[in-house]
Amino acid sequence: MEKALYHEGHDHTELCYKSFFSRDAETEIVLYPAERLHHLSGLMKGSSLIDFSTGLGIAHLLAISDSFQEITLLNANENYVVELEKWRQNHTDSLDFSHWAPTICDLTVNREEPQKLEEKLRKKVNRVLHCDFTKENVTEPHVLPKVDCGLCIWSLGPISTDQASYTENMRKMVSLLKVGGHLVVFGGFNASYFVLGDKKYHTFMYDENTVRTAMAAAGCSIISFHYDESKTPDHKLDSTHMFCAFAIKEREV
C-alpha cells in the first residue's frame, strides 16, 4: 500500500475514531500517554498548556485536567479540528468520547464523577486550532502567547520526513513554550506507518537518539526518558517501542 500523509486533505475522521478512539478500539496508544502523564502531573508546573496530537484523543488530557486552567488543542488535520471543536462546544452530533472518562478515573484513582471530569476538561479547552509546521508560526494567522507546558502525542513523526525536519518541527513546537516550561513528547520507535481502513499513512522512522538530538537542538534538557515495548498489532502501527520524553526548555533558540 502507498503511504499517504494524514494531514494533507484526507477526511478519515470516522476511520480514525473507530480504529483508535471508540469504545471498541485498540487502547494502548490512548492509555499509554494517559498513564505516563498521570505519573508526571505533579512535575508539570504552570496554568497554560498546548496539546499537539495526532488523531482525536482527549483521554490523556482527562488525566491532567486538574493541572492546567487554559488548554489549546492543535491538530495538523483540518477535519479533526472541526470534530474536536464540536466536542469542545458539546454539539449533539459530536463524536462520543464519554467512555474514556470512567477509564481515566480508574487509572488515576480519581473519585470524581466521570461526566463531571469530562465537563471540567471541556471548559478548560479555550481554543482548537489548525496548525501547519511548514510555517514558522505554525498557528498562522493566530499568534499565541507562550505557554507553561506543551504536549506532542504521536504527532511529530507523521509530519516529519527525516532527521532534519524532525529536529525543525521539534524546534517549532518548543518555540511555543516559555523558558522554564515543560515539554512532553510521545511517539513510537522504528515505526514507518499507521493504518486507517485500507490505507497506510506515513510516519518518519526514528529512534531514541533522534529525539534526544532534536530536543537538545531546540534548547531543551531532558528530565526523564521512559519507553516500553509496543503491544499495538502491526496491522495498526508497526512501532517496536512507545516512549515518553519529559524535558524542560532552558533557552530560546
C-alpha positions as CSV (number, residue, x, y, z in Angstrom):
1,M,0.0,0.0,0.0
2,E,1.2,3.5,-0.8
3,K,1.7,5.7,2.3
4,A,-0.2,8.9,2.4
5,L,0.2,12.0,4.6
6,Y,-2.6,12.0,7.2
7,H,-2.7,15.8,7.5
8,E,-3.0,16.6,3.7
9,G,-6.6,16.9,2.9
10,H,-7.8,13.4,3.8
11,D,-11.1,13.1,5.7
12,H,-10.6,9.9,7.6
13,T,-12.2,11.1,10.8
14,E,-14.6,8.2,11.3
15,L,-11.9,5.6,10.4
16,C,-9.5,7.2,12.9
17,Y,-12.2,7.3,15.6
18,K,-13.2,3.6,15.1
19,S,-9.6,2.4,14.9
20,F,-8.1,4.2,17.9
21,F,-10.6,6.2,19.9
22,S,-14.0,4.4,20.0
23,R,-15.2,2.1,22.8
24,D,-14.0,-1.0,20.8
25,A,-10.7,0.4,19.6
26,E,-7.1,-0.7,20.4
27,T,-6.4,1.2,23.6
28,E,-2.6,1.3,24.1
29,I,-1.9,4.5,22.1
30,V,-4.6,6.2,24.2
31,L,-3.9,4.8,27.6
32,Y,-0.1,4.8,27.5
33,P,0.1,8.7,27.3
34,A,-2.7,9.0,29.9
35,E,-0.8,6.7,32.3
36,R,2.6,8.4,31.9
37,L,1.1,11.9,32.1
38,H,-0.6,10.9,35.4
39,H,2.8,10.0,36.8
40,L,4.3,13.3,35.6
41,S,1.4,15.5,36.6
42,G,3.0,16.6,39.9
43,L,6.1,17.8,38.0
44,M,4.3,19.7,35.2
45,K,4.1,23.3,36.5
46,G,2.0,26.2,35.3
47,S,-1.5,27.0,34.2
48,S,-1.4,27.0,30.4
49,L,-1.0,24.0,28.1
50,I,-0.7,23.5,24.3
51,D,-1.5,20.0,23.1
52,F,-0.4,19.0,19.6
53,S,-1.8,15.5,19.0
54,T,-2.3,13.2,16.0
55,G,-5.9,11.9,15.9
56,L,-8.9,12.6,18.1
57,G,-7.6,11.9,21.6
58,I,-8.8,13.7,24.8
59,A,-8.3,10.8,27.2
60,H,-4.7,11.9,28.0
61,L,-6.0,15.4,28.9
62,L,-8.5,13.9,31.3
63,A,-5.6,12.5,33.2
64,I,-4.1,16.0,33.8
65,S,-7.2,18.2,33.8
66,D,-6.6,19.4,37.3
67,S,-3.1,20.6,36.5
68,F,-4.0,23.3,33.9
69,Q,-6.5,26.1,33.6
70,E,-6.1,27.1,29.9
71,I,-5.7,24.4,27.2
72,T,-5.2,25.0,23.5
73,L,-5.6,22.0,21.1
74,L,-3.6,22.0,17.9
75,N,-4.1,19.5,15.0
76,A,-2.5,19.2,11.6
77,N,-5.6,17.8,10.0
78,E,-8.3,20.4,9.4
79,N,-11.1,17.7,9.6
80,Y,-10.0,16.7,13.0
81,V,-10.1,20.3,14.1
82,V,-13.7,20.5,13.1
83,E,-14.6,17.4,15.1
84,L,-12.6,18.5,18.2
85,E,-14.3,21.8,18.1
86,K,-17.7,20.1,18.0
87,W,-16.7,18.2,21.1
88,R,-15.5,21.4,22.8
89,Q,-18.8,23.0,22.2
90,N,-20.7,19.9,23.2
91,H,-22.6,19.6,19.9
92,T,-25.2,16.9,19.7
93,D,-23.5,15.4,16.6
94,S,-20.0,15.4,18.0
95,L,-18.1,12.1,18.4
96,D,-18.6,10.3,21.7
97,F,-15.6,10.2,24.0
98,S,-17.6,9.7,27.2
99,H,-16.3,6.1,27.6
100,W,-12.8,7.4,28.3
101,A,-13.7,9.3,31.5
102,P,-14.5,6.2,33.6
103,T,-11.4,4.5,32.4
104,I,-9.2,7.5,33.3
105,C,-10.9,7.9,36.7
106,D,-10.0,4.2,37.4
107,L,-6.4,4.6,36.0
108,T,-5.7,7.7,38.1
109,V,-7.7,6.7,41.2
110,N,-9.8,9.8,40.7
111,R,-13.0,9.7,42.7
112,E,-14.6,12.5,40.6
113,E,-17.8,11.5,38.6
114,P,-16.6,10.7,35.1
115,Q,-19.2,13.0,33.4
116,K,-18.0,15.9,35.6
117,L,-14.4,15.2,34.7
118,E,-15.1,15.5,31.0
119,E,-17.2,18.6,31.5
120,K,-14.4,20.2,33.5
121,L,-11.9,19.5,30.8
122,R,-14.2,20.8,28.1
123,K,-14.5,24.1,29.9
124,K,-10.7,24.4,30.2
125,V,-10.1,24.0,26.4
126,N,-10.4,27.6,25.2
127,R,-9.5,27.0,21.5
128,V,-9.0,24.3,18.9
129,L,-6.7,25.4,16.0
130,H,-5.3,24.0,12.8
131,C,-1.5,24.0,12.7
132,D,0.9,23.9,9.8
133,F,4.5,23.1,10.6
134,T,5.7,24.2,7.2
135,K,5.3,27.7,8.5
136,E,7.5,29.5,11.0
137,N,4.4,30.5,13.0
138,V,2.6,27.1,13.0
139,T,-0.8,28.6,14.0
140,E,-0.8,31.4,11.4
141,P,-2.7,33.7,11.3
142,H,-3.1,33.3,15.1
143,V,-0.3,34.4,17.3
144,L,-0.4,32.5,20.6
145,P,1.1,33.6,23.9
146,K,3.9,31.3,25.1
147,V,2.6,28.6,27.5
148,D,3.9,26.7,30.5
149,C,3.7,23.2,29.1
150,G,3.5,21.5,25.7
151,L,2.4,18.0,24.7
152,C,3.2,16.2,21.5
153,I,1.2,13.0,21.3
154,W,2.2,10.8,18.3
155,S,2.4,14.0,16.3
156,L,6.0,14.7,15.2
157,G,6.6,11.5,13.3
158,P,3.7,11.9,10.8
159,I,4.6,15.4,9.8
160,S,8.4,14.8,9.5
161,T,10.3,13.2,6.6
162,D,13.9,12.9,8.0
163,Q,16.1,13.8,10.9
164,A,16.4,17.5,9.8
165,S,12.7,18.0,9.5
166,Y,12.0,16.2,12.8
167,T,14.5,18.5,14.5
168,E,13.0,21.6,12.9
169,N,9.5,20.5,13.9
170,M,10.6,20.0,17.4
171,R,12.1,23.5,17.5
172,K,8.9,25.0,16.3
173,M,6.9,23.1,19.0
174,V,9.4,24.2,21.7
175,S,9.1,27.9,20.4
176,L,5.5,27.9,21.8
177,L,6.8,27.4,25.3
178,K,8.1,29.8,27.9
179,V,11.7,29.4,29.0
180,G,11.4,27.1,32.0
181,G,8.3,25.4,30.5
182,H,7.9,21.7,30.2
183,L,7.6,19.6,27.1
184,V,6.3,16.0,27.0
185,V,6.7,14.1,23.7
186,F,5.2,10.7,23.0
187,G,5.9,8.6,19.9
188,G,6.9,5.2,18.6
189,F,10.4,4.0,17.8
190,N,11.1,2.4,14.4
191,A,7.5,3.0,13.1
192,S,7.1,3.6,9.4
193,Y,3.4,3.6,9.1
194,F,0.0,3.5,10.8
195,V,-3.2,2.2,9.1
196,L,-6.6,3.7,8.8
197,G,-9.0,1.5,6.8
198,D,-7.2,0.1,3.8
199,K,-4.6,2.8,3.6
200,K,-1.2,3.2,5.2
201,Y,-0.2,6.6,6.4
202,H,3.4,7.9,6.7
203,T,5.4,8.4,9.8
204,F,9.1,9.1,9.9
205,M,11.1,6.2,11.3
206,Y,13.3,7.3,14.2
207,D,14.9,6.1,17.4
208,E,15.8,7.5,20.8
209,N,18.9,9.3,19.6
210,T,16.7,11.2,17.1
211,V,14.5,12.5,19.9
212,R,17.4,13.4,22.2
213,T,19.3,15.3,19.4
214,A,16.2,17.2,18.4
215,M,15.3,18.2,22.0
216,A,18.9,19.4,22.6
217,A,18.9,21.4,19.4
218,A,15.6,23.0,20.4
219,G,17.1,24.3,23.7
220,C,15.6,21.6,26.0
221,S,17.2,19.5,28.7
222,I,15.7,16.0,29.2
223,I,14.5,15.2,32.7
224,S,13.3,11.7,32.1
225,F,13.0,9.3,29.1
226,H,10.8,6.3,29.5
227,Y,9.9,3.6,26.9
228,D,8.1,0.2,26.8
229,E,7.7,-2.5,24.2
230,S,4.7,-1.8,21.9
231,K,1.7,-4.1,22.1
232,T,-0.2,-2.5,19.3
233,P,-0.6,-5.0,16.4
234,D,1.4,-4.4,13.2
235,H,-1.8,-4.1,11.2
236,K,-2.4,-0.8,13.0
237,L,1.1,0.5,13.7
238,D,4.5,-1.1,13.2
239,S,6.3,0.5,16.2
240,T,8.7,-1.6,18.3
241,H,8.5,0.7,21.4
242,M,6.4,3.5,22.7
243,F,8.2,6.3,24.6
244,C,7.6,9.3,26.8
245,A,10.3,12.1,26.9
246,F,9.9,14.7,29.6
247,A,12.0,17.9,29.2
248,I,12.4,21.5,30.3
249,K,13.0,24.4,28.0
250,E,16.3,26.0,29.1
251,R,16.8,28.7,26.4
252,E,15.4,30.3,23.3
253,V,16.9,29.0,20.0
